[in-house]
């Protein structure tokens, strides 16, 4: 699976480099740091199989049931994928969806994303929008794929979830 992911990321980053080369504000895009790859699977069986296959290469595996599907994030221990990516998100397709499977997106981190609207509005022919699902980010769609620009990492959402669960437990026992 790691080889398949790495090959898909090589293709993705070739498209990304083409996108960056065509931008007015190349510095903004070049400062974005890839942190995670989203890999979409067709069903629960494929999700569970991939998580089991990758588990021994990771020091952190955490999942959440959200929007009627499982999303599991895995942090690679001793290796990284193309672009230095060390977090893999295995995501079941939403029920009733026929989204393509495989590489879905790459998350990019930068504190400058907070002011990204200013930069993105000046970029011609760039498809982007704000999105939210417990956290918020900007999705940039290009060449049949997507980049999620974030001011945090995908692991921060699990920190929030665990803190909320902890607080609910403490409220129930106090």
C-alpha positions as CSV (number, residue, x, y, z in Angstrom):
1,X,0.0,0.0,0.0
2,X,2.8,2.5,0.8
3,X,4.2,2.0,-2.7
4,X,0.8,2.7,-4.2
5,X,0.3,5.8,-2.0
6,X,3.8,7.1,-2.9
7,X,3.3,6.6,-6.6
8,X,-0.1,8.5,-6.4
9,X,1.6,11.3,-4.5
10,X,4.3,11.6,-7.1
11,X,1.6,12.1,-9.7
12,X,-0.2,14.5,-7.4
13,X,2.8,16.7,-6.8
14,X,3.6,16.9,-10.5
15,X,0.1,18.4,-11.0
16,X,0.7,20.6,-7.9
17,X,4.0,21.9,-9.3
18,X,2.2,22.8,-12.6
19,X,-0.5,24.7,-10.6
20,X,2.1,26.6,-8.5
21,X,4.1,27.5,-11.6
22,X,1.0,29.2,-13.1
23,X,0.3,31.3,-10.0
24,X,0.9,35.0,-9.6
25,X,1.9,34.6,-5.9
26,X,4.1,31.6,-6.2
27,X,5.7,32.3,-2.8
28,X,2.4,31.7,-1.0
29,X,2.0,28.3,-2.7
30,X,5.6,27.3,-2.3
31,X,5.4,27.9,1.5
32,X,2.6,25.5,2.0
33,X,3.8,22.3,3.6
34,X,2.1,19.0,2.8
35,X,1.2,17.1,6.0
36,X,-1.4,14.5,5.1
37,X,-2.8,12.5,2.2
38,X,-6.5,11.5,2.0
39,X,-7.1,8.1,0.5
40,X,-10.7,7.2,-0.3
41,X,-11.9,3.6,-0.2
42,X,-15.2,2.1,-1.4
43,X,-16.4,0.4,1.8
44,X,-15.7,-0.7,5.4
45,X,-14.0,-3.9,4.4
46,X,-11.4,-2.0,2.3
47,X,-11.0,0.6,5.0
48,X,-10.3,-2.1,7.7
49,X,-8.0,-4.0,5.4
50,X,-5.8,-0.9,4.6
51,X,-5.7,0.2,8.3
52,X,-4.6,-3.3,9.3
53,X,-2.0,-3.3,6.5
54,X,-0.5,0.0,7.6
55,X,-0.9,-0.3,11.4
56,X,2.6,-1.8,12.0
57,X,4.3,1.1,10.2
58,X,2.7,3.6,12.5
59,X,3.0,4.9,16.1
60,X,-0.5,6.5,16.1
61,X,-3.7,5.2,14.7
62,X,-6.9,7.0,15.5
63,X,-10.3,6.9,14.0
64,X,-13.7,8.5,14.1
65,X,-17.1,7.7,12.8
66,X,-18.4,10.8,11.0
67,X,-21.1,11.3,8.4
68,X,-22.0,7.6,8.4
69,X,-18.5,6.5,7.6
70,X,-15.2,5.7,9.3
71,X,-12.1,8.0,8.8
72,X,-8.9,6.7,10.3
73,X,-5.7,8.7,10.5
74,X,-2.3,7.0,10.7
75,X,1.0,8.6,11.5
76,X,4.0,6.8,9.9
77,X,6.8,6.1,12.3
78,X,10.0,5.4,10.4
79,X,9.2,6.5,6.9
80,X,7.6,9.3,5.0
81,X,5.9,9.4,1.6
82,X,6.6,11.7,-1.3
83,X,6.6,15.3,-0.3
84,X,7.5,14.4,3.3
85,X,3.9,13.3,4.1
86,X,3.7,11.3,7.3
87,X,-0.1,11.2,8.0
88,X,-2.5,9.0,6.0
89,X,-6.2,9.4,6.2
90,X,-8.1,6.3,5.1
91,X,-11.7,7.5,4.4
92,X,-14.7,5.4,3.6
93,X,-16.9,6.9,0.8
94,X,-20.1,8.4,2.2
95,X,-23.1,6.2,1.8
96,X,-24.7,6.5,-1.6
97,X,-21.6,8.3,-3.0
98,X,-19.9,7.1,-6.2
99,X,-16.8,9.3,-5.6
100,X,-13.7,7.9,-7.1
101,X,-11.5,5.9,-4.8
102,X,-7.7,6.4,-4.3
103,X,-5.9,9.6,-3.7
104,X,-8.6,12.2,-2.8
105,X,-6.6,15.2,-1.6
106,X,-3.5,16.4,0.2
107,X,-3.6,18.6,3.3
108,X,-1.2,21.6,3.3
109,X,-0.3,23.5,6.4
110,X,0.7,27.2,6.7
111,X,-0.1,29.9,9.2
112,X,-0.6,32.2,6.1
113,X,-3.7,30.2,5.2
114,X,-5.6,32.5,7.6
115,X,-5.1,35.3,5.1
116,X,-5.4,33.1,2.0
117,X,-8.5,34.8,0.7
118,X,-6.5,37.8,-0.3
119,X,-4.1,35.7,-2.3
120,X,-6.6,33.4,-3.8
121,X,-8.9,36.1,-5.0
122,X,-6.1,37.5,-7.1
123,X,-5.4,34.2,-8.8
124,X,-7.0,33.8,-12.2
125,X,-8.9,30.6,-13.0
126,X,-8.5,29.0,-9.6
127,X,-11.4,27.0,-8.2
128,X,-11.5,27.3,-4.4
129,X,-13.9,27.5,-1.5
130,X,-14.1,27.5,2.3
131,X,-15.2,24.3,3.8
132,X,-15.9,23.1,7.3
133,X,-16.7,19.8,9.0
134,X,-15.8,20.3,12.7
135,X,-12.6,22.1,11.5
136,X,-12.3,24.6,8.6
137,X,-10.0,24.8,5.6
138,X,-9.9,26.1,2.1
139,X,-10.2,23.5,-0.7
140,X,-8.4,24.2,-4.0
141,X,-9.5,22.0,-6.9
142,X,-7.2,21.5,-9.8
143,X,-6.4,18.8,-12.4
144,X,-9.0,16.4,-11.1
145,X,-7.7,16.5,-7.5
146,X,-7.8,18.7,-4.4
147,X,-5.6,20.5,-2.0
148,X,-6.9,21.4,1.5
149,X,-5.2,24.5,2.9
150,X,-5.2,24.4,6.7
151,X,-3.9,26.4,9.7
152,X,-3.8,23.2,11.7
153,X,-3.2,19.6,11.1
154,X,-5.8,16.8,10.7
155,X,-4.6,15.4,14.1
156,X,-5.9,18.6,15.8
157,X,-9.5,17.5,15.2
158,X,-8.8,14.4,17.2
159,X,-7.3,16.4,20.0
160,X,-10.6,18.4,20.1
161,X,-12.7,15.2,19.9
162,X,-10.8,13.5,22.7
163,X,-11.0,16.7,24.9
164,X,-14.8,16.9,24.3
165,X,-15.3,13.2,25.1
166,X,-13.2,13.6,28.3
167,X,-15.2,16.7,29.4
168,X,-18.5,14.8,28.8
169,X,-17.3,11.9,30.9
170,X,-16.2,14.2,33.7
171,X,-19.5,16.1,33.6
172,X,-21.4,12.8,34.0
173,X,-19.4,11.7,37.0
174,X,-19.2,15.0,38.9
